[in-house]
Amino acid sequence: MTTPNINVRPLTPARWADLEAVFNARGCSVARGCWCMYYRVSGKGGLTRPGETQRGRSKDALKRLAAKDPPPGLIGYRGKTPVGWISLGPRQDYAKLAMSPVMKPVDDEPVWSVVCFVVPSEHRRQGVARALLAGAAEYARKRGVRLLEAYPVDKAAAPDSESSWFGSKAMFDEAGFGEVARRKPARPVVRLDLSPNGQR
C-alpha cells in the first residue's frame, strides 16, 4: 500500500528490526513500555504489570504475533526508513476492549479495530499518522474487512498527549470515519464502512 511519500507494510518477522527502530526512537517510551500488548490481554497478568520483566515479555509476545496471520499491525516507511506503526486487527484480538467502558463493543458486527499509533518525535507533524491510517484502511479492505473501528480522542476536549497514541477525531473525520458511540465526552467510537458503496 502506498500513500504520498510513505509505504505501509504488514509487520512480519523479516521486518521486526524496523519495528524495533520505531519503538526505540525518541518519543516512543510509552510504546516501549507495553509493546502494543496492553489492549491484547485482559486483567493484570504478566504482560500488563509495569517493570523490566513485563517489557521483555510484552516484546516477545508481539514478536510471536508478527509470525501469525493476520499480523498485529503495519509499519510505515519513508524510503527505507521506518517512520511509524499502527496496531490493528480483529476486535476480538484486543481482549481489554470488551471490558472498557469507553471502547467496549457497540454491537455484534464483526469489525477490525485500530487501537494505537506510534510515531517517533522526529517524524511527527509530517502526515505519518494519516498515511498509516490510509494504509490500514486499504489493507483491511483488501483482507475483506467490512467495518474498521477506532477510538480516537476529541482534541477539543482532551490533551494532545493522549491523542498521539489513539489518534485525533479530526484525523478520523478527514479519513471518512463516522461516529457511532460516545461514552465519555472526549472519547468517541468511530467507524469506516469498507464495503463497496458502503455507508457509515
HELIX and SHEET records of a PDB file:
HELIX    1   1 PRO A   13  ARG A   15  5                                   3    
HELIX    2   2 TRP A   16  PHE A   23  1                                   8    
HELIX    3   3 SER A   29  CYS A   34  1                                   6    
HELIX    4   4 TYR A   38  ARG A   40  5                                   3    
HELIX    5   5 GLU A   52  LEU A   65  1                                  14    
HELIX    6   6 ARG A   91  ASP A   93  5                                   3    
HELIX    7   7 ALA A   95  MET A   99  5                                   5    
HELIX    8   8 SER A  121  HIS A  123  5                                   3    
HELIX    9   9 VAL A  128  LYS A  142  1                                  15    
HELIX   10  10 ASP A  160  PHE A  166  1                                   7    
HELIX   11  11 LYS A  169  GLU A  174  1                                   6    
SHEET    1   A 8 THR A   2  THR A   3  0                                        
SHEET    2   A 8 ILE A   6  PRO A  10 -1                                        
SHEET    3   A 8 GLY A  73  ARG A  78 -1                                        
SHEET    4   A 8 THR A  81  PRO A  90 -1                                        
SHEET    5   A 8 TRP A 112  VAL A 118 -1                                        
SHEET    6   A 8 LEU A 147  ALA A 150  1                                        
SHEET    7   A 8 ARG A 187  ASP A 193 -1                                        
SHEET    8   A 8 GLY A 178  LYS A 184 -1                                        
END                                                                             
